[in-house]
Amino acid sequence: MLRVLLVCVLFACTWTIPADAAGIAVVKYIQGRVQVEHEGHLQDLSEGAELASGDLLITGADGAVGIVFNDGSLLSLQKKSYLKIRQYSFEPLEKQFDFHLFLKKGGALFESGKIGTLAPDKFLFEIPSGTIGIRGTRFLVEVN
């Protein structure tokens, strides 16, 4: 049992975010198969993993994932989803905010955090046929 745990820990530690691409979000929940494409490399995602701008999240037929961004925004992806984190910047002291997501396919539940309060005009949630701007705090979107 200890050997299996050690192998899992070593495998999980092989996925790191470069120092110049600080973690912008943490994976809090995973169900089924969820993968991330980071800088051209595709791998299974695990709870506790950090995400970076540019990451592509892919949930399988049985997959779901819950993510918390640094500003407190919450994102849940349903099965068979493709979501790209195009841009994310949360630097409140410098008044720099940018939050740009693109949902190509699948479903997502989103609840805004500090960026939605401090700079709602800096938030974009794109879908293939349009863009969703936040004027409230929570929305559900589905793309077929």
C-alpha positions as CSV (number, residue, x, y, z in Angstrom):
1,M,0.0,0.0,0.0
2,L,2.8,2.4,0.9
3,R,4.6,1.6,-2.4
4,V,1.4,2.5,-4.4
5,L,1.0,5.7,-2.5
6,L,4.6,6.7,-3.1
7,V,4.3,6.0,-6.8
8,C,1.2,8.1,-7.0
9,V,2.9,10.9,-5.1
10,L,5.9,10.8,-7.4
11,F,3.7,10.8,-10.5
12,A,1.6,13.7,-9.3
13,C,4.8,15.7,-8.6
14,T,5.9,15.4,-12.2
15,W,3.4,17.9,-13.3
16,T,4.5,21.4,-12.4
17,I,3.7,24.9,-13.5
18,P,6.8,27.0,-14.6
19,A,7.7,29.7,-12.1
20,D,6.8,32.4,-14.7
21,A,3.3,30.9,-15.0
22,A,2.1,31.0,-11.4
23,G,-0.9,28.9,-10.5
24,I,-4.1,30.7,-11.1
25,A,-6.5,28.0,-9.9
26,V,-6.6,24.8,-7.9
27,V,-8.6,21.6,-8.7
28,K,-10.8,20.9,-5.7
29,Y,-12.9,18.0,-7.1
30,I,-12.6,15.4,-9.8
31,Q,-15.0,12.7,-10.9
32,G,-14.2,10.2,-13.6
33,R,-11.6,11.1,-16.2
34,V,-10.5,14.7,-16.5
35,Q,-7.4,15.7,-18.5
36,V,-5.5,18.9,-18.9
37,E,-3.4,20.0,-21.9
38,H,-0.6,22.3,-20.6
39,E,2.0,23.6,-23.0
40,G,1.2,20.9,-25.5
41,H,1.3,18.0,-23.0
42,L,-1.9,16.1,-22.3
43,Q,-2.2,14.3,-19.0
44,D,-4.8,13.2,-16.4
45,L,-5.7,15.8,-13.8
46,S,-5.8,15.2,-10.1
47,E,-7.3,16.9,-7.1
48,G,-4.9,19.6,-5.7
49,A,-3.3,20.3,-9.1
50,E,-2.7,23.9,-10.0
51,L,-3.8,25.3,-13.4
52,A,-2.3,28.1,-15.5
53,S,-3.4,30.5,-18.2
54,G,-3.5,28.7,-21.5
55,D,-4.6,25.3,-20.0
56,L,-7.2,23.3,-21.8
57,L,-9.5,21.2,-19.6
58,I,-11.2,18.1,-21.1
59,T,-13.7,16.0,-19.2
60,G,-14.5,12.5,-20.3
61,A,-17.9,10.8,-20.7
62,D,-17.9,10.2,-17.0
63,G,-15.9,13.2,-16.0
64,A,-16.6,16.3,-13.9
65,V,-14.3,18.8,-12.3
66,G,-14.6,21.6,-9.7
67,I,-12.0,24.5,-9.7
68,V,-11.4,27.5,-7.5
69,F,-9.6,30.4,-9.0
70,N,-7.3,32.8,-7.0
71,D,-10.0,35.5,-6.9
72,G,-12.5,33.0,-5.4
73,S,-14.4,32.3,-8.6
74,L,-15.8,28.8,-8.9
75,L,-16.1,26.7,-12.0
76,S,-17.7,23.3,-12.4
77,L,-17.4,21.5,-15.7
78,Q,-19.8,18.7,-16.7
79,K,-19.1,15.5,-18.7
80,K,-17.8,15.8,-22.3
81,S,-16.6,19.4,-21.9
82,Y,-13.7,21.3,-23.5
83,L,-12.8,24.6,-21.7
84,K,-9.8,26.7,-22.5
85,I,-8.5,29.2,-19.9
86,R,-7.4,31.8,-22.4
87,Q,-6.3,34.4,-20.0
88,Y,-6.3,35.0,-16.2
89,S,-4.8,37.8,-14.2
90,F,-5.7,38.8,-10.7
91,E,-3.4,41.5,-9.3
92,P,-5.7,43.7,-7.1
93,L,-2.8,45.9,-5.8
94,E,-1.8,46.8,-9.3
95,K,-5.5,46.9,-10.5
96,Q,-4.8,44.3,-13.2
97,F,-7.6,42.0,-13.9
98,D,-8.3,39.7,-16.8
99,F,-10.5,36.6,-17.0
100,H,-11.2,35.0,-20.3
101,L,-12.6,31.5,-20.7
102,F,-13.8,29.7,-23.8
103,L,-16.2,26.7,-23.6
104,K,-16.0,24.9,-26.9
105,K,-18.3,22.0,-25.9
106,G,-20.1,20.7,-22.8
107,G,-21.5,22.4,-19.8
108,A,-20.3,24.7,-17.0
109,L,-21.6,26.3,-13.9
110,F,-19.7,29.5,-13.0
111,E,-19.9,31.7,-9.9
112,S,-17.9,34.9,-10.0
113,G,-15.4,35.9,-7.4
114,K,-13.5,39.2,-6.8
115,I,-12.9,40.0,-10.5
116,G,-16.7,39.9,-11.0
117,T,-17.0,42.6,-8.3
118,L,-13.9,44.7,-9.0
119,A,-13.8,44.6,-12.8
120,P,-16.8,42.9,-14.4
121,D,-15.8,44.4,-17.8
122,K,-12.6,42.4,-17.7
123,F,-14.5,39.1,-17.6
124,L,-15.3,37.2,-20.8
125,F,-16.9,33.7,-21.1
126,E,-16.9,32.8,-24.7
127,I,-19.0,30.1,-26.4
128,P,-18.8,29.2,-30.1
129,S,-21.8,31.3,-30.9
130,G,-21.4,34.3,-28.6
131,T,-20.0,35.7,-25.4
132,I,-21.4,35.8,-21.8
133,G,-20.6,38.8,-19.7
134,I,-21.2,38.7,-16.0
135,R,-23.6,41.2,-14.4
136,G,-24.7,38.8,-11.7
137,T,-22.8,36.3,-9.7
138,R,-23.8,32.9,-11.1
139,F,-24.7,31.3,-14.4
140,L,-25.0,27.9,-16.1
141,V,-24.1,27.4,-19.8
142,E,-24.3,24.4,-22.1
143,V,-22.8,24.1,-25.6
144,N,-23.8,21.2,-27.8
